[in-house]
Amino acid sequence: MRNRRQIAQPPVDGEMGTPVPRTGCAGNSWAPILAENRRKREAANGVVYLVSTRRPNQKGTGPFRVEDPKQFPAVDRRRNPGQPGERREAGEVAVFQELGKALTSSLQLDQVLRTIMEKIDEFLRPDNWSLLLLDEAKQELYFELAVGTASTALKDVRVKMGQGIAGWVAQHGETVVVPDTSKDTRFFSQVDEKTKTETQSIVAVPVKFRDTCLGVIELINCMGPDGFDARDLKLLEALSDFAAIALENARHVKRIHELTITDDCTTLYNARHMGFILETEIYRSQRYNYEFSLIFIDLDHFKQVNDTQGHLVGSRLLWEIGNALKAHCRLIDFAFRYGGDEFVLLLPQTSKDNAMLVARRLHKMLREATWLPGEGLNIKLTASMGVASYPVDSRTKEGLLHLADEAMYLAKNTNRDSVAVANVGILEPLPAANAETAG
């Protein structure tokens, strides 16, 4: 291994390794987003973690969690020998030019992060290295990218905030260089036990955007007898800044996408997204010979709530009803706010008969519920509903929407507070015992 100028003295037994201060880092992240063939979703906060493996070490306690197995994307490993100073400088300039182009020309997070991690491997050549992202909801780090002999085992490992070197870096927002993990009390040996490796040295750098920690980059066994070169550390920190920009860009793109498909008032999906989901469900049902159903819901006399209680109360009531409808749906169902006081439910793989039972159950729930009791209003409401199903009623998006809407207006124009079904008519109220069974 090439000579490196020492930047941190090894600690004595029982003491911590020397942290390299950077600006503070608050825990704040989003869901995982990188991996080949993974569906696009909410972005994640990341940490790059460089680790060295030598012998098992029993320092550190506390269980780690294993969740959500996944496959890491392949990253080419280019083990270049050490380069003369001038050639190295030219190479570093080329790296930053390449990363700058990637950030400005692509919104694909995996593409940018893959380039960053390849450059870490090319210039720093650790035994193992990884990118950890922060799951903000669970306050845990998970391995989003890992390269080296232990990469396969790491895909299942989760580390709590503050646990181990990576957890400490994510919590405090400071770079840490640990020449000998056996002398650092923060070292988390359970990861070695899980991966069947031996970690000797670690360099861990936080991935931050402004004061928000998004993750950690960690390098394993990348230090020579003279420590970790200060120039290499600067390069690693610069690469982590590029990673942070890519992660933050992805988070903003995700948020913008969410705003285009959700309703501000109820947080349900909006009518625009309903059209897309309905087309997708028709294609899926045609291919696999499935049924599915639509339920249109219109709140009876909702205008009276706005007229007597005001539009702010009306908006809160719509939000509460939207949440109630979503809570009474399966995980595979979709709930939409169609407009005004109208809602639509899409029930995949649901026959017409079963959709009629669901509509009756929801109709009963809406009628019997008391809304906004916490505000002392105790509002009572009823609803008119219409049901249509694929393929028995129609095989097209326009036909299904028209028939479900028409059935709903049949109920509304007859006596309200009832359920109507396309090509059937208004359903008779269920007897009390049957109504309980349907609910």
C-alpha positions in Angstrom: 0.0 0.0 0.0 1.4 3.5 -0.8 2.7 5.8 1.9 0.2 8.1 3.4 0.9 11.1 5.6 -0.5 10.4 9.1 -3.3 12.6 10.2 -4.5 10.9 13.3 -2.6 9.2 16.1 -3.8 5.8 17.2 -5.7 6.0 20.5 -4.6 4.1 23.6 -6.7 1.2 24.8 -10.2 2.2 25.8 -10.1 5.6 24.1 -11.9 6.8 21.0 -10.3 7.4 17.6 -9.7 11.0 16.6 -12.8 12.6 14.9 -12.2 15.1 12.1 -14.8 17.9 12.8 -17.2 19.0 10.2 -20.4 21.0 10.5 -23.2 19.6 12.6 -25.5 17.0 11.3 -29.2 16.5 12.3 -30.8 13.1 11.7 -33.2 13.6 8.8 -33.7 11.1 6.0 -36.1 9.4 3.7 -36.9 6.0 2.5 -34.4 3.8 0.4 -34.2 4.5 -3.3 -31.1 2.9 -4.8 -30.9 -0.6 -6.3 -31.4 -2.0 -9.7 -34.9 -2.8 -10.8 -36.3 -1.1 -7.7 -39.4 1.0 -8.1 -38.9 4.7 -7.8 -40.0 6.0 -4.4 -39.2 8.1 -1.6 -35.4 9.2 -1.4 -33.1 8.2 1.5 -30.3 9.7 3.6 -26.9 8.2 3.1 -23.6 7.5 4.8 -20.4 6.3 3.2 -18.5 4.0 5.5 -15.0 2.7 4.8 -14.0 -0.3 6.9 -10.9 -2.4 7.4 -11.0 -6.1 8.2 -8.4 -8.0 10.2 -9.5 -10.0 13.2 -12.8 -10.4 15.1 -13.2 -7.8 17.8 -15.6 -8.0 20.7 -15.9 -4.3 21.3 -19.4 -2.8 21.1 -22.7 -4.3 22.2 -26.3 -4.1 21.1 -28.3 -6.1 18.6 -28.6 -5.1 14.9 -31.8 -5.6 13.0 -32.2 -7.6 9.8 -34.9 -6.4 7.4 -35.8 -6.0 3.8 -33.3 -8.3 2.0 -32.2 -6.7 -1.3 -29.5 -7.1 -4.0 -26.8 -4.4 -4.3 -26.2 -3.0 -7.8 -22.9 -4.1 -9.4 -20.1 -1.5 -9.3 -17.0 -2.0 -11.4 -13.8 -2.3 -9.2 -10.8 -0.7 -10.9 -7.7 -1.3 -8.8 -5.3 1.2 -10.2 -1.8 1.5 -8.8 -0.7 4.7 -7.1 -0.2 7.5 -9.6 2.4 10.3 -9.7 1.3 13.6 -8.3 0.6 15.4 -11.6 -1.3 12.5 -13.1 -3.3 12.2 -9.8 -4.2 15.8 -9.8 -5.4 15.6 -13.4 -7.4 12.5 -12.5 -9.1 14.3 -9.6 -10.0 17.2 -11.8 -11.5 14.8 -14.3 -13.5 13.1 -11.5 -15.1 16.4 -10.4 -15.9 17.3 -14.0 -17.5 13.9 -14.5 -19.6 14.2 -11.4 -20.6 17.8 -12.2 -21.9 16.7 -15.6 -23.7 13.8 -14.0 -25.4 16.0 -11.4 -26.5 18.6 -14.0 -27.6 16.1 -16.7 -29.3 13.3 -14.8 -32.0 13.1 -12.1 -31.3 9.3 -11.8 -29.9 8.9 -8.3 -28.5 5.4 -8.9 -26.5 6.7 -11.9 -24.9 9.5 -9.9 -24.2 7.5 -6.8 -22.7 4.7 -8.8 -20.2 7.1 -10.4 -19.3 8.5 -7.0 -18.7 5.1 -5.5 -16.7 3.9 -8.5 -14.3 6.9 -8.0 -13.9 6.0 -4.3 -12.8 2.5 -5.3 -10.6 3.8 -8.1 -8.7 6.4 -6.0 -8.8 5.1 -2.4 -8.8 1.3 -3.0 -10.2 0.0 0.3 -10.8 -3.7 1.0 -14.5 -3.0 1.5 -16.5 0.1 1.3 -20.2 1.0 1.5 -22.8 3.7 1.4 -25.3 3.7 4.3 -28.5 5.7 4.1 -30.6 6.9 7.0 -34.2 5.6 7.4 -35.6 8.6 9.1 -38.8 6.9 10.3 -36.9 4.2 12.1 -33.7 6.2 12.9 -31.6 3.4 11.5 -28.8 3.1 8.9 -29.1 0.5 6.2 -26.5 -0.5 3.5 -27.7 0.9 0.2 -24.4 0.1 -1.6 -21.6 -2.2 -0.6 -18.6 -3.5 -2.4 -16.1 -6.1 -1.2 -16.0 -9.6 0.2 -18.7 -8.9 2.8 -21.1 -7.0 0.5 -23.7 -9.8 0.2 -24.0 -10.2 4.0 -24.4 -6.5 4.6 -27.5 -6.1 2.6 -29.6 -7.4 5.5 -27.9 -5.4 8.3 -29.4 -2.3 10.0 -27.5 -0.1 12.5 -29.2 2.2 14.9 -28.3 5.9 15.1 -25.4 6.3 17.5 -24.4 2.6 17.3 -21.0 1.7 16.0 -18.7 4.0 14.1 -21.2 4.7 11.3 -24.0 5.4 13.7 -21.8 7.8 15.7 -20.8 9.7 12.5 -24.4 10.0 11.4 -25.5 11.2 14.8 -22.6 13.8 15.2 -21.9 14.7 11.6 -18.2 14.4 12.0 -15.6 12.5 10.0 -13.9 9.8 12.0 -10.6 8.0 11.2 -10.0 4.9 13.3 -6.6 3.3 12.7 -7.2 0.4 15.1 -10.8 -0.7 15.8 -9.7 -2.8 18.8 -8.8 0.4 20.6 -12.1 2.3 19.9 -15.0 1.8 22.2 -17.5 2.8 19.5 -16.6 -0.2 17.3 -19.7 -2.4 16.6 -18.3 -6.0 16.4 -21.7 -7.6 15.6 -21.4 -6.5 12.0 -18.2 -8.5 11.7 -19.9 -11.5 13.2 -22.7 -11.2 10.7 -20.4 -10.8 7.7 -17.7 -13.2 8.9 -15.0 -10.5 8.3 -12.4 -8.9 10.6 -12.3 -5.1 10.6 -9.0 -3.5 11.4 -9.5 0.2 10.4 -12.3 2.4 9.4 -12.7 5.8 7.8 -16.3 7.1 7.9 -17.5 10.4 6.4 -21.0 11.8 6.8 -23.1 12.6 3.7 -24.7 15.9 4.5 -26.7 18.6 2.8 -26.4 21.8 4.7 -26.9 20.7 8.3 -29.0 17.6 7.4 -27.4 14.2 7.6 -28.4 12.0 4.7 -26.1 9.0 5.4 -22.5 7.8 5.7 -19.7 6.6 3.5 -17.6 4.0 5.1 -14.2 2.6 4.0 -12.8 -0.6 5.5 -9.1 -1.5 5.7 -7.8 1.4 3.6 -5.1 2.7 5.9 -1.3 2.2 5.6 1.3 2.4 8.4 1.3 6.2 8.2 -2.4 6.6 8.6 -4.9 7.9 6.1 -3.6 10.5 3.8 -5.0 14.0 4.4 -5.4 14.6 0.6 -7.4 11.3 0.3 -9.6 12.4 3.1 -10.3 15.7 1.4 -11.2 13.9 -1.8 -13.5 11.5 0.1 -15.3 14.4 1.8 -15.7 16.2 -1.6 -17.2 13.0 -3.0 -19.6 12.7 -0.1 -20.7 16.3 -0.8 -21.5 15.3 -4.4 -23.5 12.3 -3.0 -25.4 14.6 -0.7 -26.4 16.9 -3.6 -27.6 13.9 -5.6 -29.6 12.6 -2.6 -31.2 16.0 -2.0 -32.0 16.4 -5.7 -33.7 13.0 -5.7 -35.7 13.9 -2.6 -37.0 17.1 -4.2 -37.9 15.3 -7.4 -39.8 12.7 -5.3 -41.6 15.5 -3.4 -42.6 17.3 -6.6 -43.9 14.0 -8.0 -46.0 13.5 -4.9 -47.5 16.9 -5.1 -48.6 16.2 -8.7 -50.6 13.1 -7.8 -52.0 13.9 -4.3 -54.9 16.1 -3.2 -53.8 18.9 -0.8 -56.8 18.7 1.4 -57.2 15.0 2.0 -53.7 13.7 1.1 -55.5 11.0 -1.0 -54.6 10.5 -4.7 -56.1 13.1 -7.0 -58.3 12.7 -10.1 -55.3 13.0 -12.5 -53.6 10.0 -10.8 -56.8 8.1 -10.8 -56.8 8.1 -14.6 -53.3 6.6 -14.7 -54.0 4.0 -12.0 -57.3 3.0 -13.7 -55.5 2.5 -17.1 -52.8 0.4 -15.4 -55.4 -1.8 -13.6 -57.3 -2.4 -16.9 -54.1 -3.5 -18.6 -53.2 -5.8 -15.6 -56.7 -7.3 -15.4 -56.8 -7.9 -19.1 -53.5 -9.7 -19.0 -54.2 -11.9 -16.0 -58.0 -12.2 -16.4 -58.8 -10.4 -13.1 -61.9 -8.5 -12.1 -61.9 -5.1 -10.3 -64.5 -2.6 -9.2 -65.0 1.1 -8.7 -67.1 2.8 -6.0 -68.2 6.4 -6.4 -69.1 8.2 -3.2 -70.9 11.5 -3.0 -71.5 13.1 0.5 -75.2 14.1 0.8 -75.9 17.8 1.6 -72.2 18.6 2.3 -72.8 22.2 1.2 -74.8 22.7 4.4 -71.6 22.0 6.4 -69.7 24.7 4.5 -72.7 27.2 4.8 -73.2 26.7 8.5 -69.7 25.8 9.8 -67.4 27.5 7.3 -65.1 26.2 4.7 -62.2 25.5 7.1 -64.4 23.0 9.0 -65.6 21.6 5.7 -61.9 21.0 4.7 -61.1 19.3 8.0 -64.2 17.1 7.6 -63.1 16.0 4.1 -59.7 15.1 5.5 -61.2 13.1 8.3 -63.6 11.3 5.9 -60.7 10.6 3.5 -58.7 9.0 6.3 -61.7 6.9 7.4 -62.2 5.6 3.8 -58.5 4.8 3.5 -58.5 3.0 6.9 -61.4 0.8 5.8 -59.6 -0.3 2.6 -57.1 -3.1 2.0 -53.4 -2.3 1.3 -53.9 -3.0 -2.4 -56.9 -0.7 -2.8 -56.7 2.9 -4.0 -58.6 5.9 -2.6 -59.0 9.1 -4.6 -60.6 12.5 -4.1 -62.5 13.0 -7.3 -63.4 16.6 -6.7 -65.5 18.6 -4.2 -67.2 16.2 -1.9 -66.8 13.2 -4.2 -64.5 10.2 -3.6 -63.6 7.1 -5.6 -62.3 3.8 -4.5 -60.6 1.3 -6.9 -60.7 -2.3 -5.6 -58.3 -4.6 -7.5 -59.2 -8.2 -7.9 -62.7 -7.6 -6.5 -65.9 -9.0 -8.1 -69.1 -7.0 -8.5 -70.8 -9.0 -5.7 -67.9 -8.3 -3.3 -67.8 -4.7 -4.3 -71.5 -4.4 -3.4 -70.7 -5.7 0.1 -67.8 -3.3 0.5 -70.0 -0.4 -0.6 -72.7 -1.3 1.9 -70.2 -1.6 4.7 -68.7 1.9 3.9 -72.2 3.3 3.5 -73.1 2.0 7.0 -69.8 3.4 8.4 -70.3 6.9 7.1 -73.9 7.0 8.2 -73.2 5.9 11.8 -70.0 7.8 12.4 -69.9 11.1 14.3 -67.5 13.5 12.7 -65.2 16.1 14.4 -66.3 15.3 17.9 -63.0 16.7 19.2 -64.0 20.1 18.0 -67.4 19.9 19.7 -69.3 19.7 16.3 -70.6 16.1 16.3 -71.5 16.3 12.6 -73.6 13.5 11.0 -73.5 12.7 7.3 -74.9 10.2 4.8 -73.6 9.3 1.4 -74.9 8.2 -2.1 -72.8 5.5 -3.7 -72.4 4.0 -7.2 -70.7 0.7 -8.1 -69.4 -0.5 -11.5 -67.1 -3.5 -12.3 -64.6 -4.7 -14.9 -65.3 -6.5 -17.1 -68.9 -7.3 -16.5 -70.1 -3.7 -16.8 -67.4 -2.2 -19.1 -63.9 -2.9 -20.4 -62.9 0.7 -20.9 -61.8 3.4 -18.5 -64.4 5.9 -19.8 -67.2 3.3 -19.7 -66.4 2.3 -16.1 -66.2 5.9 -14.9 -69.5 6.8 -16.7 -71.4 3.8 -15.3 -70.2 4.2 -11.7 -71.0 7.9 -11.8 -74.4 7.3 -13.3 -75.2 4.7 -10.6 -74.2 7.2 -7.9 -76.4 9.9 -9.4 -79.3 7.4 -9.5 -79.0 7.0 -5.8 -78.6 10.7 -5.3 -81.6 11.6 -7.4 -83.9 9.0 -5.9 -83.7 9.3 -2.2 -80.0 9.8 -1.4 -78.4 7.8 1.5 -78.2 4.6 -0.5 -76.1 2.4 -2.8 -76.8 1.9 -6.5 -75.1 -0.6 -8.8 -74.6 -0.4 -12.6 -77.1 -2.5 -14.5 -78.7 -3.5 -11.2 -80.2 -0.4 -9.7 -80.6 0.8 -6.1 -79.9 -1.9 -3.5 -82.4 -2.7 -0.8 -81.1 -1.9 2.8 -79.6 -5.0 4.5 -81.4 -6.5 7.5 -79.6 -5.6 10.7 -77.9 -9.0 11.1 -76.7 -9.0 7.6 -75.5 -5.4 7.8 -73.3 -6.4 10.8 -71.9 -9.3 8.8 -71.1 -7.1 5.8 -69.4 -4.6 8.1 
